[in-house]
Amino acid sequence: MSYRIEDNSVPRQGTHTVKLDDRRVLSVTGVTDVDGFDEHTIVLATPYGMITVTGSELHINKLNIDEGCLDIEGNVDSIQYSSADRMEKGGWMSRLFR
């Protein structure tokens, strides 16, 4: 499964793709930062907002921020976007400490 996000409301640099194979291998491009990770949750930033990946036995196999590439392996249960507006207002960390 592969999705290409196209939203012209906010100017962004580069492209962003998410590809999930058999719910085991996730490849993401357009990654600008990884905010946190453990074997159950990985939180990353893209120009299109924050992405939270949840599952079990999650491992980052490849991370290249310069190229914006991230490869994850494990049991992927969900991939959730938070809007770019939330990123600018502090993202999930600001909601955590309300």
The first five atom37 places (N, CA, C, CB, O) and aatype in JSON, in Angstrom:
{
  "aatype": [12, 15, 18, 1, 9, 6, 3, 2, 15, 19, 14, 1, 5, 7, 16, 8, 16, 19, 11, 10, 3, 3, 1, 1, 19, 10, 15, 19, 16, 7, 19, 16, 3, 19, 3, 7, 13, 3, 6, 8, 16, 9, 19, 10, 0, 16, 14, 18, 7, 12, 9, 16, 19, 16, 7, 15, 6, 10, 8, 9, 2, 11, 10, 2, 9, 3, 6, 7, 4, 10, 3, 9, 6, 7, 2, 19, 3, 15, 9, 5, 18, 15, 15, 0, 3, 1, 12, 6, 11, 7, 7, 17, 12, 15, 1, 10, 13, 1],
  "atom_mask": [
    [1, 1, 1, 1, 1],
    [1, 1, 1, 1, 1],
    [1, 1, 1, 1, 1],
    [1, 1, 1, 1, 1],
    [1, 1, 1, 1, 1],
    [1, 1, 1, 1, 1],
    [1, 1, 1, 1, 1],
    [1, 1, 1, 1, 1],
    [1, 1, 1, 1, 1],
    [1, 1, 1, 1, 1],
    [1, 1, 1, 1, 1],
    [1, 1, 1, 1, 1],
    [1, 1, 1, 1, 1],
    [1, 1, 1, 0, 1],
    [1, 1, 1, 1, 1],
    [1, 1, 1, 1, 1],
    [1, 1, 1, 1, 1],
    [1, 1, 1, 1, 1],
    [1, 1, 1, 1, 1],
    [1, 1, 1, 1, 1],
    [1, 1, 1, 1, 1],
    [1, 1, 1, 1, 1],
    [1, 1, 1, 1, 1],
    [1, 1, 1, 1, 1],
    [1, 1, 1, 1, 1],
    [1, 1, 1, 1, 1],
    [1, 1, 1, 1, 1],
    [1, 1, 1, 1, 1],
    [1, 1, 1, 1, 1],
    [1, 1, 1, 0, 1],
    [1, 1, 1, 1, 1],
    [1, 1, 1, 1, 1],
    [1, 1, 1, 1, 1],
    [1, 1, 1, 1, 1],
    [1, 1, 1, 1, 1],
    [1, 1, 1, 0, 1],
    [1, 1, 1, 1, 1],
    [1, 1, 1, 1, 1],
    [1, 1, 1, 1, 1],
    [1, 1, 1, 1, 1],
    [1, 1, 1, 1, 1],
    [1, 1, 1, 1, 1],
    [1, 1, 1, 1, 1],
    [1, 1, 1, 1, 1],
    [1, 1, 1, 1, 1],
    [1, 1, 1, 1, 1],
    [1, 1, 1, 1, 1],
    [1, 1, 1, 1, 1],
    [1, 1, 1, 0, 1],
    [1, 1, 1, 1, 1],
    [1, 1, 1, 1, 1],
    [1, 1, 1, 1, 1],
    [1, 1, 1, 1, 1],
    [1, 1, 1, 1, 1],
    [1, 1, 1, 0, 1],
    [1, 1, 1, 1, 1],
    [1, 1, 1, 1, 1],
    [1, 1, 1, 1, 1],
    [1, 1, 1, 1, 1],
    [1, 1, 1, 1, 1],
    [1, 1, 1, 1, 1],
    [1, 1, 1, 1, 1],
    [1, 1, 1, 1, 1],
    [1, 1, 1, 1, 1],
    [1, 1, 1, 1, 1],
    [1, 1, 1, 1, 1],
    [1, 1, 1, 1, 1],
    [1, 1, 1, 0, 1],
    [1, 1, 1, 1, 1],
    [1, 1, 1, 1, 1],
    [1, 1, 1, 1, 1],
    [1, 1, 1, 1, 1],
    [1, 1, 1, 1, 1],
    [1, 1, 1, 0, 1],
    [1, 1, 1, 1, 1],
    [1, 1, 1, 1, 1],
    [1, 1, 1, 1, 1],
    [1, 1, 1, 1, 1],
    [1, 1, 1, 1, 1],
    [1, 1, 1, 1, 1],
    [1, 1, 1, 1, 1],
    [1, 1, 1, 1, 1],
    [1, 1, 1, 1, 1],
    [1, 1, 1, 1, 1],
    [1, 1, 1, 1, 1],
    [1, 1, 1, 1, 1],
    [1, 1, 1, 1, 1],
    [1, 1, 1, 1, 1],
    [1, 1, 1, 1, 1],
    [1, 1, 1, 0, 1],
    [1, 1, 1, 0, 1],
    [1, 1, 1, 1, 1],
    [1, 1, 1, 1, 1],
    [1, 1, 1, 1, 1],
    [1, 1, 1, 1, 1],
    [1, 1, 1, 1, 1],
    [1, 1, 1, 1, 1],
    [1, 1, 1, 1, 1]
  ],
  "atom_positions": [
    [[0.84, -1.15, 0.0], [0.0, 0.0, 0.0], [0.9, 1.23, 0.0], [-0.96, -0.01, 1.2], [1.83, 1.31, 0.8]],
    [[0.63, 2.17, -0.87], [1.44, 3.37, -0.95], [0.53, 4.56, -1.17], [2.5, 3.27, -2.07], [-0.36, 4.53, -2.02]],
    [[0.76, 5.62, -0.4], [-0.04, 6.84, -0.53], [0.87, 8.01, -0.8], [-0.89, 7.08, 0.74], [1.97, 8.08, -0.26]],
    [[0.43, 8.9, -1.62], [1.15, 10.14, -1.86], [0.27, 11.27, -1.38], [1.53, 10.3, -3.38], [-0.87, 11.41, -1.84]],
    [[0.78, 12.07, -0.48], [0.0, 13.16, 0.11], [0.22, 14.41, -0.73], [0.41, 13.41, 1.6], [1.35, 14.82, -0.98]],
    [[-0.88, 15.0, -1.17], [-0.8, 16.25, -1.91], [-1.77, 17.23, -1.29], [-1.11, 16.03, -3.43], [-2.98, 17.06, -1.39]],
    [[-1.25, 18.25, -0.65], [-2.05, 19.27, 0.0], [-1.42, 20.61, -0.36], [-2.13, 19.05, 1.57], [-0.31, 20.91, 0.09]],
    [[-2.09, 21.4, -1.15], [-1.52, 22.64, -1.63], [-1.83, 23.83, -0.74], [-2.01, 22.92, -3.01], [-1.49, 24.96, -1.09]],
    [[-2.47, 23.61, 0.42], [-2.85, 24.72, 1.28], [-1.64, 25.34, 1.97], [-3.84, 24.25, 2.31], [-1.67, 26.53, 2.29]],
    [[-0.59, 24.58, 2.2], [0.63, 25.09, 2.84], [1.81, 24.71, 1.97], [0.79, 24.53, 4.29], [1.98, 23.53, 1.65]],
    [[2.65, 25.68, 1.59], [3.81, 25.32, 0.76], [4.76, 24.42, 1.54], [4.55, 26.59, 0.29], [5.08, 24.68, 2.7]],
    [[5.22, 23.35, 0.88], [6.12, 22.39, 1.51], [7.25, 22.05, 0.55], [5.36, 21.12, 1.92], [7.14, 22.21, -0.67]],
    [[8.32, 21.57, 1.12], [9.45, 21.19, 0.3], [9.48, 19.68, 0.13], [10.77, 21.69, 0.92], [9.19, 18.95, 1.08]],
    [[9.81, 19.22, -1.05], [10.01, 17.8, -1.28], [8.72, 17.02, -1.36], [0.0, 0.0, 0.0], [7.62, 17.57, -1.33]],
    [[8.88, 15.72, -1.46], [7.72, 14.82, -1.53], [7.64, 13.99, -0.26], [7.81, 13.9, -2.78], [8.59, 13.92, 0.52]],
    [[6.49, 13.38, -0.08], [6.27, 12.57, 1.1], [5.51, 11.32, 0.69], [5.51, 13.36, 2.21], [4.44, 11.42, 0.07]],
    [[6.04, 10.17, 1.03], [5.35, 8.91, 0.74], [5.38, 8.02, 1.97], [5.99, 8.19, -0.47], [6.28, 8.1, 2.8]],
    [[4.36, 7.18, 2.07], [4.28, 6.17, 3.1], [3.97, 4.85, 2.4], [3.18, 6.52, 4.19], [2.98, 4.75, 1.67]],
    [[4.81, 3.85, 2.61], [4.6, 2.55, 1.98], [4.65, 1.48, 3.07], [5.66, 2.29, 0.86], [5.64, 1.37, 3.8]],
    [[3.58, 0.69, 3.16], [3.49, -0.37, 4.15], [3.32, -1.7, 3.43], [2.31, -0.13, 5.13], [2.38, -1.89, 2.66]],
    [[4.25, -2.62, 3.67], [4.21, -3.95, 3.06], [3.86, -4.98, 4.13], [5.58, -4.3, 2.38], [4.58, -5.15, 5.11]],
    [[2.73, -5.67, 3.93], [2.32, -6.79, 4.79], [2.25, -6.42, 6.28], [3.27, -7.94, 4.61], [2.41, -7.29, 7.14]],
    [[2.01, -5.16, 6.57], [1.96, -4.67, 7.96], [3.22, -4.97, 8.74], [0.77, -5.27, 8.67], [3.2, -4.98, 9.97]],
    [[4.34, -5.22, 8.05], [5.6, -5.56, 8.7], [6.74, -4.61, 8.36], [6.0, -6.96, 8.31], [7.63, -4.39, 9.18]],
    [[6.72, -4.03, 7.16], [7.81, -3.16, 6.72], [7.21, -1.83, 6.28], [8.63, -3.81, 5.57], [6.4, -1.79, 5.35]],
    [[7.6, -0.75, 6.95], [7.09, 0.58, 6.66], [8.24, 1.45, 6.18], [6.41, 1.2, 7.91], [9.28, 1.54, 6.83]],
    [[8.05, 2.1, 5.03], [9.03, 3.04, 4.5], [8.36, 4.4, 4.39], [9.58, 2.57, 3.1], [7.26, 4.52, 3.85]],
    [[9.03, 5.42, 4.91], [8.49, 6.78, 4.88], [9.56, 7.7, 4.3], [8.07, 7.25, 6.31], [10.72, 7.63, 4.69]],
    [[9.17, 8.56, 3.36], [10.07, 9.59, 2.85], [9.51, 10.94, 3.25], [10.24, 9.48, 1.31], [8.33, 11.07, 3.58]],
    [[10.36, 11.94, 3.22], [9.95, 13.28, 3.62], [10.04, 13.47, 5.13], [0.0, 0.0, 0.0], [9.43, 14.39, 5.67]],
    [[10.79, 12.62, 5.81], [10.95, 12.71, 7.26], [11.94, 13.82, 7.59], [11.42, 11.35, 7.86], [13.05, 13.86, 7.05]],
    [[11.53, 14.73, 8.48], [12.42, 15.82, 8.88], [13.02, 15.62, 10.27], [11.67, 17.13, 8.85], [14.03, 16.24, 10.6]],
    [[12.4, 14.76, 11.09], [12.9, 14.52, 12.44], [12.21, 13.3, 13.04], [12.68, 15.77, 13.34], [11.09, 12.97, 12.65]],
    [[12.87, 12.65, 13.96], [12.25, 11.59, 14.77], [12.2, 12.11, 16.19], [13.05, 10.21, 14.67], [13.24, 12.37, 16.8]],
    [[10.98, 12.28, 16.71], [10.81, 12.87, 18.04], [10.95, 11.86, 19.17], [9.47, 13.52, 18.13], [11.28, 12.24, 20.29]],
    [[10.71, 10.6, 18.89], [10.86, 9.6, 19.93], [10.51, 8.23, 19.39], [0.0, 0.0, 0.0], [9.79, 8.09, 18.4]],
    [[11.05, 7.21, 20.06], [10.74, 5.86, 19.61], [11.02, 4.86, 20.72], [11.56, 5.5, 18.35], [11.9, 5.07, 21.56]],
    [[10.27, 3.79, 20.71], [10.54, 2.6, 21.49], [9.96, 1.44, 20.69], [9.93, 2.69, 22.95], [9.59, 1.63, 19.53]],
    [[9.87, 0.26, 21.26], [9.43, -0.89, 20.47], [7.93, -0.9, 20.21], [9.81, -2.17, 21.17], [7.43, -1.76, 19.48]],
    [[7.18, 0.07, 20.81], [5.73, 0.13, 20.61], [5.26, 1.38, 19.86], [5.05, 0.07, 21.94], [4.18, 1.37, 19.28]],
    [[6.05, 2.44, 19.87], [5.63, 3.71, 19.28], [6.83, 4.42, 18.65], [4.97, 4.62, 20.34], [7.91, 4.47, 19.23]],
    [[6.61, 4.96, 17.46], [7.62, 5.81, 16.81], [6.9, 7.09, 16.38], [8.31, 5.08, 15.58], [5.88, 7.03, 15.7]],
    [[7.44, 8.24, 16.78], [6.85, 9.53, 16.44], [7.84, 10.27, 15.56], [6.5, 10.36, 17.72], [8.99, 10.48, 15.94]],
    [[7.39, 10.68, 14.36], [8.27, 11.37, 13.44], [7.58, 12.59, 12.84], [8.73, 10.43, 12.33], [6.35, 12.67, 12.79]],
    [[8.39, 13.52, 12.39], [7.89, 14.76, 11.8], [8.11, 14.75, 10.3], [8.58, 15.99, 12.44], [9.14, 14.29, 9.81]],
    [[7.12, 15.27, 9.58], [7.21, 15.48, 8.14], [6.67, 16.87, 7.84], [6.41, 14.37, 7.34], [6.06, 17.48, 8.72]],
    [[6.86, 17.38, 6.65], [6.27, 18.67, 6.3], [4.73, 18.64, 6.32], [6.75, 19.1, 4.92], [4.1, 19.7, 6.31]],
    [[4.15, 17.46, 6.35], [2.69, 17.32, 6.34], [2.12, 17.06, 7.72], [2.28, 16.19, 5.41], [0.92, 16.83, 7.86]],
    [[2.94, 17.1, 8.74], [2.49, 16.89, 10.1], [3.26, 15.77, 10.77], [0.0, 0.0, 0.0], [4.13, 15.14, 10.18]],
    [[2.9, 15.54, 12.02], [3.52, 14.47, 12.79], [2.87, 13.14, 12.42], [3.38, 14.75, 14.31], [1.67, 13.09, 12.12]],
    [[3.66, 12.08, 12.44], [3.14, 10.73, 12.22], [3.5, 9.91, 13.46], [3.74, 10.08, 10.9], [4.64, 9.91, 13.91]],
    [[2.5, 9.22, 13.98], [2.71, 8.3, 15.09], [2.44, 6.89, 14.59], [1.8, 8.66, 16.31], [1.33, 6.57, 14.15]],
    [[3.45, 6.04, 14.66], [3.33, 4.65, 14.26], [3.29, 3.82, 15.55], [4.53, 4.2, 13.32], [4.16, 3.94, 16.4]],
    [[2.24, 2.98, 15.68], [2.15, 2.13, 16.85], [2.14, 0.67, 16.42], [0.91, 2.46, 17.68], [1.72, 0.33, 15.31]],
    [[2.59, -0.19, 17.32], [2.62, -1.62, 17.03], [3.44, -2.34, 18.08], [0.0, 0.0, 0.0], [3.49, -1.91, 19.23]],
    [[4.07, -3.42, 17.68], [4.92, -4.17, 18.59], [6.19, -4.59, 17.85], [4.17, -5.41, 19.16], [6.2, -4.75, 16.63]],
    [[7.25, -4.74, 18.61], [8.55, -5.13, 18.07], [9.01, -4.19, 16.95], [8.49, -6.57, 17.54], [9.6, -4.64, 15.97]],
    [[8.72, -2.89, 17.09], [9.1, -1.92, 16.07], [10.58, -1.59, 16.19], [8.25, -0.63, 16.19], [11.08, -1.31, 17.28]],
    [[11.27, -1.62, 15.07], [12.7, -1.31, 15.0], [12.95, -0.39, 13.82], [13.55, -2.61, 14.89], [12.38, -0.58, 12.74]],
    [[13.78, 0.6, 14.01], [14.19, 1.48, 12.91], [15.39, 0.83, 12.24], [14.54, 2.93, 13.42], [16.46, 0.7, 12.83]],
    [[15.19, 0.41, 10.99], [16.27, -0.23, 10.24], [17.14, 0.78, 9.53], [15.7, -1.2, 9.22], [18.35, 0.58, 9.39]],
    [[16.55, 1.87, 9.07], [17.3, 2.88, 8.33], [16.73, 4.24, 8.68], [17.24, 2.63, 6.78], [15.51, 4.43, 8.69]],
    [[17.61, 5.18, 8.97], [17.21, 6.56, 9.21], [18.25, 7.47, 8.58], [17.05, 6.86, 10.74], [19.43, 7.42, 8.95]],
    [[17.82, 8.29, 7.65], [18.69, 9.27, 7.02], [17.92, 10.58, 6.93], [19.18, 8.79, 5.6], [17.15, 10.79, 5.99]],
    [[18.12, 11.44, 7.91], [17.39, 12.72, 7.96], [17.79, 13.61, 6.79], [17.65, 13.44, 9.29], [16.96, 14.35, 6.27]],
    [[19.05, 13.54, 6.37], [19.5, 14.36, 5.23], [18.7, 14.05, 3.97], [21.0, 14.14, 4.96], [18.35, 14.95, 3.21]],
    [[18.4, 12.76, 3.76], [17.61, 12.35, 2.6], [16.12, 12.25, 2.93], [18.1, 11.01, 2.07], [15.29, 12.13, 2.03]],
    [[15.78, 12.3, 4.23], [14.39, 12.22, 4.65], [13.8, 10.82, 4.59], [0.0, 0.0, 0.0], [12.59, 10.67, 4.42]],
    [[14.64, 9.78, 4.71], [14.18, 8.39, 4.57], [14.18, 7.7, 5.92], [15.07, 7.63, 3.59], [15.09, 7.86, 6.73]],
    [[13.12, 6.91, 6.16], [13.01, 6.11, 7.37], [12.41, 4.76, 7.01], [12.15, 6.83, 8.44], [11.38, 4.7, 6.34]],
    [[13.04, 3.67, 7.45], [12.52, 2.32, 7.26], [12.31, 1.69, 8.63], [13.48, 1.46, 6.39], [13.21, 1.68, 9.47]],
    [[11.1, 1.17, 8.85], [10.73, 0.55, 10.11], [10.31, -0.89, 9.84], [9.59, 1.34, 10.81], [9.66, -1.18, 8.84]],
    [[10.7, -1.78, 10.75], [10.26, -3.17, 10.65], [9.63, -3.56, 11.97], [11.45, -4.12, 10.29], [10.09, -3.13, 13.03]],
    [[8.57, -4.36, 11.92], [7.87, -4.82, 13.11], [6.41, -5.06, 12.78], [0.0, 0.0, 0.0], [6.02, -5.1, 11.62]],
    [[5.61, -5.22, 13.81], [4.17, -5.42, 13.64], [3.46, -4.07, 13.73], [3.61, -6.41, 14.71], [3.28, -3.54, 14.83]],
    [[3.07, -3.5, 12.6], [2.46, -2.18, 12.56], [0.95, -2.31, 12.8], [2.74, -1.47, 11.21], [0.26, -2.99, 12.05]],
    [[0.46, -1.65, 13.85], [-0.96, -1.64, 14.16], [-1.66, -0.41, 13.62], [-1.17, -1.73, 15.66], [-2.79, -0.49, 13.15]],
    [[-0.98, 0.76, 13.68], [-1.61, 1.98, 13.19], [-0.57, 2.99, 12.74], [-2.52, 2.59, 14.26], [0.57, 3.01, 13.21]],
    [[-1.02, 3.84, 11.82], [-0.23, 4.98, 11.36], [-1.17, 6.17, 11.45], [0.34, 4.78, 9.87], [-2.19, 6.21, 10.76]],
    [[-0.85, 7.13, 12.31], [-1.75, 8.25, 12.54], [-1.04, 9.57, 12.3], [-2.31, 8.2, 13.97], [0.07, 9.81, 12.79]],
    [[-1.71, 10.44, 11.52], [-1.19, 11.77, 11.27], [-1.8, 12.76, 12.25], [-1.48, 12.2, 9.82], [-2.97, 12.65, 12.62]],
    [[-1.0, 13.72, 12.67], [-1.48, 14.91, 13.35], [-1.2, 16.05, 12.39], [-0.78, 15.13, 14.77], [-0.15, 16.06, 11.74]],
    [[-2.09, 16.98, 12.29], [-1.97, 18.02, 11.27], [-0.74, 18.88, 11.49], [-3.21, 18.9, 11.26], [-0.2, 18.95, 12.6]],
    [[-0.3, 19.54, 10.43], [0.84, 20.45, 10.49], [0.54, 21.61, 11.43], [1.2, 20.98, 9.1], [1.45, 22.15, 12.05]],
    [[-0.75, 22.0, 11.55], [-1.13, 23.07, 12.47], [-0.79, 22.69, 13.9], [-2.63, 23.38, 12.34], [-0.32, 23.53, 14.66]],
    [[-1.03, 21.45, 14.27], [-0.71, 20.99, 15.62], [0.79, 21.02, 15.85], [-1.25, 19.59, 15.86], [1.23, 21.31, 16.96]],
    [[1.57, 20.71, 14.82], [3.03, 20.76, 14.96], [3.47, 22.16, 15.34], [3.71, 20.32, 13.66], [4.32, 22.33, 16.21]],
    [[2.9, 23.16, 14.67], [3.31, 24.54, 14.9], [2.89, 25.01, 16.28], [2.74, 25.44, 13.84], [3.5, 25.93, 16.82]],
    [[1.85, 24.42, 16.86], [1.36, 24.82, 18.17], [1.95, 23.98, 19.28], [-0.15, 24.73, 18.2], [1.52, 24.1, 20.43]],
    [[2.91, 23.13, 18.99], [3.57, 22.37, 20.02], [3.39, 20.88, 19.91], [0.0, 0.0, 0.0], [4.08, 20.12, 20.6]],
    [[2.48, 20.43, 19.07], [2.31, 19.01, 18.81], [1.85, 18.21, 20.01], [0.0, 0.0, 0.0], [1.21, 18.73, 20.92]],
    [[2.17, 16.94, 19.99], [1.68, 16.02, 21.0], [2.27, 16.29, 22.37], [1.96, 14.61, 20.6], [1.65, 15.98, 23.39]],
    [[3.48, 16.87, 22.41], [4.09, 17.17, 23.71], [3.29, 18.23, 24.46], [5.53, 17.63, 23.53], [3.12, 18.12, 25.68]],
    [[2.8, 19.24, 23.76], [2.02, 20.28, 24.44], [0.7, 19.72, 24.96], [1.76, 21.45, 23.48], [0.22, 20.14, 26.02]],
    [[0.1, 18.78, 24.22], [-1.13, 18.16, 24.71], [-0.86, 17.26, 25.89], [-1.81, 17.37, 23.6], [-1.72, 17.13, 26.77]],
    [[0.3, 16.64, 25.95], [0.65, 15.75, 27.03], [0.77, 16.5, 28.35], [1.93, 15.04, 26.71], [0.39, 15.97, 29.4]],
    [[1.29, 17.73, 28.32], [1.55, 18.49, 29.54], [0.52, 19.57, 29.82], [2.91, 19.12, 29.46], [0.83, 20.55, 30.51]],
    [[-0.7, 19.43, 29.31], [-1.75, 20.41, 29.62], [-2.2, 20.31, 31.04], [-2.94, 20.24, 28.7], [-3.08, 21.07, 31.46]]
  ]
}
